[in-house]
Amino acid sequence: MKRSEMIAKLEGKSNVYDFIVIGGGATGIGIALEASARGYSVILLEKSDFTKSTSSKSTKLVHGGVRYLAQGDVGLVREAVVERGLLAQNAPHLVKDQSFIIPTHGLFDEIQYTIGLTLYDLLAGKLSLGRSKRISKSKTLKRLPTIKAGKISAGVEYHDGQFDDTRLAINTLQSSVKKGAVVLNYCNVTGLIKNAAGKLEGVNFTDEESGKQYEIKGKQIVNATGVFADDVLQMDAPGSRKTIAPSQGVHLMLDKSFLSGTDAIMIPKTDDGRVLFLVPWHNKVVVGTTDTPIKKESLEPIALEEEIEFILATASRYLSKAPKRSDVLSVFAGLRPLAAPSGDGKKTKEISRSHKIFTSDSGLLTMVGGKWTTYRKMGEDLVDKAEKLHNWAHISTQTKHLKIHGYKENVDLTNPLYFYGSDEEEILKLASQNKLEKELSSTLKVIESQVVWAVENEMARTVEDFLARRTRCQLLDAKESVKMAPRVAEIMAKELGKDEAWKEQQIKDYVDVTMNYIL
């Protein structure tokens, strides 16, 4: 996946694409894979880096959504648990079974959660990841050695999936490119092109790196920009009704000592009526999340003080070792592109996470809502809709059992390079051939050849692309990632043919943005 090759495909050609997808987050990536797998010509344009905003800031769970079951949204949960199972089959190097334990407070809790989670398992059918069951207090304490013993009566165990969001994004994009898709980061769509009848027939965009402007034609334009969907709708029809009600979710990263076993904890009732997860991830612990309505969308949302305090206070109630601000290795905030409710007064936690497709008078298709777990199904639904709109012959989905790039079974999760799957061998070969075996960080276990690999094969263009999204250093330990930035800039400058000024600017930009991840 080389950016120069993608740009070259646009030069001097007057192609008409079947699909022009605006937005390189989970939604757009799912659509690009589905359309290209069916044999359609596809171009995906992302104004920043792939998954820069919402899609890199998830809770790292591939899940049906236990709380949606509690809200009675059985259809959404059924769809999600089936997609969870397919994803575990199609990308086993990135998606794994994660056991969760719900600490219970009395017999009513035990019965309620055991019955509810048994239904959760049944909805998944053959794609279930494991059976839910009550476990005794002594077993719960053994498996959760850092939980406060006095608080609980027993535990209920259930299974969900866990993954690395941006690694799945990159591998899915690589799979799309294999199917013929053109995918570009740092390409900002600046205008929509319409014919005399007011129907969309193309877009104008600027390559942010070269400053060059392009005009491309397409049969179906798709707005998959998540929390920024309304910007594209305004471009299409100024004065359009708002479709997005963004909500902010915050997560804290803690050291593994706060959750020393392999089980995750799910706290089902918090003060704000949401659930709180404590999940082992890349040898650290992700704790979250909050749900705060936000008025203004931004690419780099910042955690609010009350959100940080809420997570620390809730975790402290359950953990024998109470996490303090000084224990937080990184704090990250992401926005959820929730579909705006038609009536007023609906809390964000009650707004459905199911995806919706809007058709504009111009023929623009906009997808809002949804989540990572169902990204494949979202792509399928969108392409089905486009086929109907254009009276194209229906091609059935080709992605249900499509192995995602990097596919490798039974990866060793203790191996720092496990998430590369089948690409690991190439990275190690690159390291030994080019003397790039040196560690950039002994605690985060990142080696120099990973930087070169990210530039050559994963379209990393900036230090932030590498440290935040091609690897997860920024989220895992923000301060440590800042120490890594100068050497990363040096390697990238050499690969990209950049000068000293570029290097200095990259380090400064990375430090500036990462300060928001450090308490």
Secondary structure, 3 states (H helix, E strand, C coil): CCHHHHHHCCCCCCCEEEEEEECCCHHHHHHHHHHHHCCCCEEEECCCCCCCCHHHCCCCEECCCHHHHHCCCHHHHHHHHHHHHHHHHHCCCCCEEEEEEEEECCHHHHHHHHHHHHHHHHHHHHHCCCCCEEECHHHHHHHCCCECHHHCCEEEEEEEEECCHHHHHHHHHHHHHHCCCEEECCEEEEEEEECCCCCEEEEEEEECCCCCEEEEEEEEEEECCHHHHHHHHHHHCCCCCCCECCEEEEEEEEEHHHCCCCCEEEECCCCCCCCEEEEEECCEEEEECCCEECCCCCCCCCCCHHHHHHHHHHHHHHECCCCCHHHCCEEEEEEECCECCCCCCCCHHHCCCCCEEEECCCCCEEEECCCHHHHHHHHHHHHHHHHHHHCCCCCCCCCCCCCCCCCCCCCCCCCCCHHHHHHHHHHHHHHHHCCCCCEEECCCCEEHHHHHHHHHHCCCCCHHHHHHHHCCHHHHCHHHHHHHHHHHHHHHHHHHCCCHHHHHHHHHHHHHHHHHHCC
